[in-house]
Amino acid sequence: MQIPFFAALKEAQNVLIAGCGGGFDIYSGLPLHSYLTSVGKVAHLANVSFARLNESGCNTIEGKAWIIDAMARELDYFPERSLVEWFARQDREVSIVGFSRTGVMPL
């Protein structure tokens, strides 16, 4: 018997794993990210961020989301950047989309 969640993902090629509480929520999605990439899926990471993304130096998407990558500036509180750095230490180039706290409709 297969868990329905994984059955629903069987045909998916691209999956977005997003944390929605701000802060370190996206870290809880890392086991799923690891599994999906191990079976050949493209797994994207995103997070509602409490960081001052407008000061991150990252590229913006419509002013409501930022692509957090290795070029992100260091900020006092920036868990998404720490995760990008962790992936880099694993020789993996992973970027994370950081959502500003604007709400669902604006995003």
C-alpha positions as CSV (number, residue, x, y, z in Angstrom):
1,M,0.0,0.0,0.0
2,Q,1.3,3.4,-0.9
3,I,0.8,6.6,1.1
4,P,-1.7,8.7,-0.9
5,F,0.6,11.8,-0.7
6,F,3.4,9.9,-2.5
7,A,0.9,8.4,-5.0
8,A,-0.2,12.0,-5.9
9,L,3.4,13.0,-6.5
10,K,4.2,10.0,-8.7
11,E,3.6,11.8,-12.0
12,A,4.9,15.2,-10.8
13,Q,8.1,16.5,-12.4
14,N,8.4,19.8,-10.4
15,V,7.4,20.2,-6.8
16,L,7.4,23.3,-4.6
17,I,8.1,22.7,-1.0
18,A,7.3,25.9,1.0
19,G,7.4,26.9,4.6
20,C,4.7,29.3,5.6
21,G,5.4,30.3,9.2
22,G,8.5,32.3,8.6
23,G,11.8,31.5,10.0
24,F,13.1,27.9,9.9
25,D,9.9,26.3,8.6
26,I,11.5,25.3,5.3
27,Y,14.0,23.1,7.1
28,S,11.2,20.6,7.9
29,G,10.8,20.1,4.2
30,L,14.4,18.9,3.7
31,P,13.7,15.2,4.0
32,L,11.0,15.5,1.3
33,H,13.4,17.6,-0.8
34,S,16.0,14.9,-0.5
35,Y,13.6,12.1,-1.3
36,L,12.2,13.9,-4.4
37,T,15.6,14.7,-5.8
38,S,16.7,11.1,-5.2
39,V,13.9,9.8,-7.4
40,G,14.6,12.3,-10.2
41,K,12.1,15.0,-9.4
42,V,12.9,18.7,-9.5
43,A,12.1,20.0,-6.0
44,H,12.0,23.8,-5.4
45,L,12.3,25.4,-2.0
46,A,10.5,28.5,-0.8
47,N,9.7,30.1,2.5
48,V,7.8,33.0,4.0
49,S,10.7,34.9,5.4
50,F,11.1,37.1,8.5
51,A,14.4,38.3,7.0
52,R,14.7,41.8,5.6
53,L,14.7,40.5,2.1
54,N,14.8,44.0,0.6
55,E,18.3,44.4,2.1
56,S,19.6,41.0,1.0
57,G,20.9,42.0,-2.4
58,C,19.0,39.2,-4.0
59,N,17.1,39.4,-7.2
60,T,13.4,40.2,-6.7
61,I,10.4,38.8,-8.4
62,E,7.8,41.5,-8.7
63,G,9.0,43.0,-5.4
64,K,7.2,40.3,-3.4
65,A,9.6,37.4,-3.6
66,W,13.4,37.1,-3.8
67,I,15.7,34.4,-5.2
68,I,18.1,33.7,-2.3
69,D,21.3,32.2,-3.5
70,A,25.0,32.2,-2.6
71,M,25.3,35.9,-3.4
72,A,22.9,37.0,-0.7
73,R,24.2,39.5,1.8
74,E,24.6,38.4,5.4
75,L,21.8,39.7,7.6
76,D,21.3,39.5,11.4
77,Y,18.5,36.9,10.8
78,F,18.5,35.0,7.6
79,P,17.7,31.2,7.9
80,E,17.2,30.8,4.2
81,R,20.8,32.1,3.5
82,S,22.1,29.7,6.1
83,L,20.4,26.8,4.3
84,V,21.8,27.9,0.9
85,E,25.3,27.9,2.5
86,W,24.7,24.4,3.9
87,F,23.8,23.1,0.5
88,A,27.0,24.8,-0.9
89,R,29.1,22.9,1.7
90,Q,27.5,19.7,0.2
91,D,28.6,20.8,-3.2
92,R,25.0,21.5,-4.3
93,E,23.9,24.7,-5.7
94,V,20.3,25.3,-4.4
95,S,18.5,28.6,-4.3
96,I,15.4,29.3,-2.2
97,V,12.5,31.7,-3.0
98,G,11.9,34.0,-0.1
99,F,8.4,35.3,0.1
100,S,7.8,38.7,1.8
101,R,5.0,38.7,4.4
102,T,2.4,40.2,2.2
103,G,-0.3,37.5,2.3
104,V,-1.5,34.9,-0.2
105,M,-3.4,37.2,-2.6
106,P,-0.5,39.6,-3.3
107,L,1.9,36.7,-3.8
